[in-house]
């Protein structure tokens, strides 16, 4: 009976250790993916919808829109308030 309890304690310890490692690896992977997305966003250039100046997407301000495919980007809050140039 004593060996069964020791075996059970060892089994629970190994299970806790493995589940902790899996959780840590998952967090590391999510952080790496987030960082990769940030690096790609730094490289992506967008044009201001008002004045046409090109700037990195990470520095640009997005207009509030439901459709992300036709997202408008602006270089400043002032230009975002003016909106996209017509014509």
Secondary structure, DSSP 4 states (H G I P E B T S, - for coil): -HHHHHHHHHHHHHHHHHHHHHHHHHHHHHHHHHHHHHHHHHH-EEEBTTT--EEETTTSEE---S-GGG--EESSHHHHHH-PPP-
